[in-house]
């Protein structure tokens, strides 16, 4: 009878330690998954901001009739987009690029040539 109380106490101590370890492991796994999800979301937000910035800069360059200097930016952003974004977003991006290309050609044809005014 003297062994029963220490055996029960030992069993509960070991069981408590094992349960604590397992709960900690599950909690760490949830934290890890949440961290990965947040990193992915932040990466997509930055990517989408780059897409908008590229188009904004491209529209400004076409409107100002300046030389197009964003081809590297569009190439890099397009590659990142094809790696990270869902298929529906990739299709919309490709369509927007095609529409922008068509618009920029039409805009260039419709805009009268610049003339220098000698002052």
C-alpha positions as CSV (number, residue, x, y, z in Angstrom):
1,X,0.0,0.0,0.0
2,X,2.9,2.3,0.6
3,X,3.9,2.0,-3.1
4,X,0.5,2.9,-4.5
5,X,0.5,6.7,-3.6
6,X,4.0,7.3,-5.0
7,X,3.2,5.3,-8.1
8,X,0.0,7.2,-8.8
9,X,1.8,10.5,-8.2
10,X,4.6,9.5,-10.5
11,X,2.1,8.4,-13.2
12,X,0.3,11.7,-13.0
13,X,3.6,13.6,-13.1
14,X,4.7,11.7,-16.2
15,X,1.3,12.1,-17.8
16,X,1.3,15.8,-17.1
17,X,4.7,16.2,-18.6
18,X,3.8,14.3,-21.8
19,X,0.5,16.2,-22.2
20,X,2.3,19.5,-21.6
21,X,4.9,18.6,-24.2
22,X,2.2,17.5,-26.8
23,X,0.2,20.7,-26.2
24,X,3.3,22.8,-26.6
25,X,4.2,21.0,-29.9
26,X,0.6,21.5,-31.3
27,X,0.8,25.2,-30.2
28,X,4.2,25.6,-31.9
29,X,2.9,24.0,-35.1
30,X,-0.1,26.3,-35.2
31,X,2.2,29.3,-34.7
32,X,4.5,28.1,-37.4
33,X,1.6,27.7,-39.9
34,X,0.2,31.1,-39.0
35,X,3.7,32.6,-39.5
36,X,4.1,31.0,-42.9
37,X,0.6,32.1,-43.9
38,X,1.3,35.7,-42.8
39,X,4.7,35.7,-44.7
40,X,2.9,34.5,-47.9
41,X,0.2,37.1,-47.5
42,X,2.8,39.9,-47.0
43,X,4.7,38.6,-50.1
44,X,1.6,38.7,-52.2
45,X,0.7,42.2,-51.0
46,X,4.2,43.4,-51.9
47,X,3.9,41.7,-55.3
48,X,0.5,43.3,-56.0
49,X,1.9,46.7,-55.0
50,X,4.7,46.2,-57.4
51,X,2.2,45.4,-60.2
52,X,0.2,48.5,-59.5
53,X,3.4,50.6,-59.3
54,X,4.7,49.2,-62.7
55,X,1.4,50.0,-64.4
56,X,1.3,53.5,-62.9
57,X,4.8,54.2,-64.0
58,X,4.1,52.8,-67.5
59,X,1.0,55.0,-67.9
60,X,3.0,58.0,-66.9
61,X,5.8,57.2,-69.3
62,X,3.4,56.7,-72.2
63,X,1.4,59.9,-71.4
64,X,4.7,61.9,-71.2
65,X,5.9,60.3,-74.5
66,X,9.1,59.4,-72.8
67,X,11.2,56.3,-73.4
68,X,9.8,53.2,-71.9
69,X,12.2,52.1,-69.1
70,X,10.1,49.7,-67.1
71,X,10.6,46.5,-69.1
72,X,12.9,45.0,-66.5
73,X,10.4,45.8,-63.8
74,X,7.6,44.3,-65.8
75,X,9.7,41.2,-66.5
76,X,10.6,40.7,-62.9
77,X,7.1,41.3,-61.6
78,X,5.6,39.1,-64.2
79,X,7.9,36.2,-63.3
80,X,7.2,36.7,-59.5
81,X,3.5,36.8,-60.3
82,X,3.6,33.6,-62.3
83,X,5.3,31.9,-59.4
84,X,3.2,33.1,-56.5
85,X,-0.2,34.2,-57.7
86,X,-3.3,32.1,-58.3
87,X,-4.1,31.3,-61.9
88,X,-7.0,33.7,-62.1
89,X,-4.8,36.6,-61.1
90,X,-2.1,35.6,-63.7
91,X,-4.8,35.6,-66.4
92,X,-6.0,39.0,-65.4
93,X,-2.4,40.3,-65.3
94,X,-1.6,38.9,-68.8
95,X,-4.8,40.5,-70.1
96,X,-4.0,43.8,-68.5
97,X,-0.5,43.7,-70.1
98,X,-2.0,43.0,-73.5
99,X,-4.5,45.8,-73.1
100,X,-1.8,48.2,-72.0
101,X,0.3,47.3,-75.0
102,X,-2.6,47.9,-77.3
103,X,-3.5,51.2,-75.6
104,X,0.1,52.5,-75.6
105,X,0.4,51.9,-79.4
106,X,-3.0,53.6,-80.0
107,X,-2.0,56.5,-77.7
108,X,1.3,57.0,-79.5
109,X,-0.5,57.1,-82.9
110,X,-3.2,59.4,-81.7
111,X,-0.9,61.9,-79.9
112,X,0.5,64.7,-82.1
113,X,4.3,64.8,-82.2
114,X,6.0,67.1,-79.8
115,X,7.3,70.4,-81.2
116,X,10.1,72.4,-79.7
117,X,9.3,76.0,-79.2
118,X,12.4,78.2,-79.5
119,X,12.2,81.0,-76.9
